[in-house]
Amino acid sequence: MSEEPLDPQFLEALRDALKHVALPEVGTLTRSQAIRDLGMDSITLVEMVIILEENLGVTLEHSDIDNLRTIGDLQDLMRARSQSH
């Protein structure tokens, strides 16, 4: 069974955010990919999430970020928060 692809709008915003935190060459991104595998420390992760929030018009809580494990988790959380506002 193949993995569901990332939403194109989210993927574009994620790639933009990664470029802004000096991680421009991350290769293929998948839902199951662990965020820690992108080579970010906790500060860089927060910076990336702030850029994503601005690009997608979504606000996350700091506690939300602590529970993120995969890129799919991040996309699902962004989607859920955008629908709750």
PALUMBA-707875 format. One record per residue (C-alpha): x, y, z. Coordinates in steps of 0.1 Angstrom, whole numbers, plus 5000, padded with zeros to 4 digits. Example, Ala and Ser with C-alpha at 12.3 -4.5 7.8 and 13.67 -1.06 7.14 Angstrom:
+------+------+------+
|   px |   py |   pz |
+------+------+------+
| 5123 | 4955 | 5078 |
| 5137 | 4989 | 5071 |
+------+------+------+
This chain:
+------+------+------+
|   px |   py |   pz |
+------+------+------+
| 5000 | 5000 | 5000 |
| 5014 | 5034 | 4990 |
| 5016 | 5063 | 5014 |
| 4992 | 5092 | 5010 |
| 5011 | 5121 | 4995 |
| 5015 | 5154 | 5014 |
| 4991 | 5182 | 5005 |
| 5008 | 5203 | 4977 |
| 5001 | 5236 | 4995 |
| 5015 | 5223 | 5028 |
| 5045 | 5208 | 5010 |
| 5053 | 5241 | 4993 |
| 5050 | 5260 | 5026 |
| 5071 | 5234 | 5044 |
| 5099 | 5236 | 5017 |
| 5098 | 5274 | 5020 |
| 5100 | 5272 | 5058 |
| 5129 | 5248 | 5056 |
| 5148 | 5271 | 5033 |
| 5143 | 5300 | 5058 |
| 5159 | 5279 | 5086 |
| 5189 | 5270 | 5064 |
| 5178 | 5235 | 5054 |
| 5172 | 5239 | 5017 |
| 5183 | 5205 | 5005 |
| 5161 | 5180 | 5023 |
| 5152 | 5158 | 4993 |
| 5119 | 5140 | 4991 |
| 5095 | 5146 | 5020 |
| 5069 | 5120 | 5030 |
| 5042 | 5118 | 5056 |
| 5060 | 5091 | 5076 |
| 5094 | 5109 | 5076 |
| 5105 | 5117 | 5112 |
| 5110 | 5154 | 5118 |
| 5142 | 5147 | 5137 |
| 5156 | 5132 | 5105 |
| 5156 | 5166 | 5090 |
| 5185 | 5176 | 5113 |
| 5168 | 5203 | 5132 |
| 5174 | 5211 | 5169 |
| 5144 | 5223 | 5190 |
| 5150 | 5260 | 5183 |
| 5151 | 5254 | 5145 |
| 5119 | 5234 | 5147 |
| 5101 | 5262 | 5165 |
| 5115 | 5287 | 5139 |
| 5102 | 5265 | 5111 |
| 5068 | 5261 | 5127 |
| 5065 | 5299 | 5131 |
| 5072 | 5304 | 5094 |
| 5046 | 5277 | 5085 |
| 5021 | 5294 | 5108 |
| 5026 | 5326 | 5089 |
| 5025 | 5310 | 5055 |
| 4994 | 5290 | 5062 |
| 4976 | 5313 | 5085 |
| 4975 | 5288 | 5114 |
| 4985 | 5291 | 5150 |
| 4998 | 5262 | 5171 |
| 5004 | 5259 | 5208 |
| 5039 | 5251 | 5221 |
| 5025 | 5219 | 5235 |
| 5014 | 5209 | 5200 |
| 5050 | 5211 | 5188 |
| 5063 | 5189 | 5215 |
| 5041 | 5160 | 5203 |
| 5051 | 5161 | 5166 |
| 5070 | 5131 | 5154 |
| 5065 | 5130 | 5116 |
| 5059 | 5154 | 5088 |
| 5024 | 5138 | 5085 |
| 5017 | 5147 | 5121 |
| 5027 | 5183 | 5114 |
| 5005 | 5184 | 5083 |
| 4975 | 5169 | 5101 |
| 4979 | 5193 | 5131 |
| 4981 | 5223 | 5107 |
| 4950 | 5211 | 5089 |
| 4931 | 5205 | 5122 |
| 4940 | 5239 | 5136 |
| 4930 | 5257 | 5103 |
| 4896 | 5240 | 5104 |
| 4890 | 5249 | 5141 |
| 4894 | 5287 | 5134 |
+------+------+------+
